[in-house]
Amino acid sequence: MLGDAVYEATAERWHPDLAARWSHYIGNVDLAVSVFRGTSRKPRLMLLGRGDAAVLLPLYNLNDQVSFEAQWTRGATLWKKGPP
């Protein structure tokens, strides 16, 4: 049907997602690790031929993501490194 989305997961939009974050500080250093597993929130656009017309549909891929973050505090200065 025109305007339908396409999902990589067999459960389509009902596929369960998992997100978790751990954070801790040691002295002036803050550390964090985040993980995500599930359906991407940013669809890719896919061009499909349907009959005589071409249709542009959003494709939601499954995504596995891990990120690390670190911050060092010294006085009023913060030095940070995290995901781009």
C-alpha positions in Angstrom: 0.0 0.0 0.0 1.2 3.5 -0.8 2.9 5.1 2.2 3.6 1.9 4.1 6.9 1.5 5.9 9.2 -1.5 5.4 10.9 -3.1 8.5 13.9 -5.4 8.6 12.5 -7.2 11.7 10.0 -9.9 11.1 7.8 -8.5 13.9 7.9 -5.2 12.0 7.1 -2.2 14.2 6.4 -4.4 17.2 10.0 -5.7 17.4 11.2 -5.2 21.0 14.1 -2.7 21.6 16.7 -2.7 24.4 18.6 0.3 25.6 20.8 0.5 28.7 23.3 2.9 30.1 25.9 2.6 32.9 27.7 5.6 34.4 30.2 6.0 37.2 32.7 8.6 38.4 36.2 8.2 39.8 37.5 11.5 41.2 37.3 14.1 38.5 36.5 11.6 35.7 33.0 10.6 34.7 32.6 7.5 32.5 29.6 6.0 30.7 28.7 3.1 28.4 25.5 3.0 26.5 24.1 0.1 24.4 21.1 0.0 22.0 19.7 -3.0 20.1 16.5 -2.7 18.1 14.8 -0.8 15.2 16.7 2.2 14.0 14.9 5.6 14.5 16.3 6.9 11.3 14.8 5.3 8.2 16.6 4.9 4.9 14.5 5.7 1.9 13.9 2.9 -0.6 12.6 3.3 -4.1 10.2 0.5 -5.1 8.5 -0.1 -8.4 4.8 -0.8 -7.9 2.8 -1.4 -11.1 3.4 1.6 -13.3 4.6 3.9 -10.5 7.7 4.2 -8.4 7.1 4.6 -4.7 9.5 6.0 -2.1 9.2 4.1 1.2 11.0 4.4 4.6 13.1 1.3 5.5 13.7 0.7 9.2 16.8 -1.4 9.7 17.8 -3.3 12.9 20.6 -1.5 14.7 23.2 -2.6 17.3 25.0 0.3 18.8 27.5 0.8 21.7 28.9 4.1 22.8 31.5 5.2 25.3 31.7 8.6 27.0 34.3 10.2 29.2 34.5 13.6 30.9 37.3 15.1 33.0 36.5 18.1 35.2 39.2 20.5 36.4 37.8 23.7 38.0 35.5 25.4 35.5 36.9 23.4 32.6 35.3 20.2 31.2 37.1 17.9 28.8 34.7 15.6 27.0 35.0 12.7 24.6 31.8 10.9 23.4 30.1 9.7 20.3 30.2 11.9 17.2 
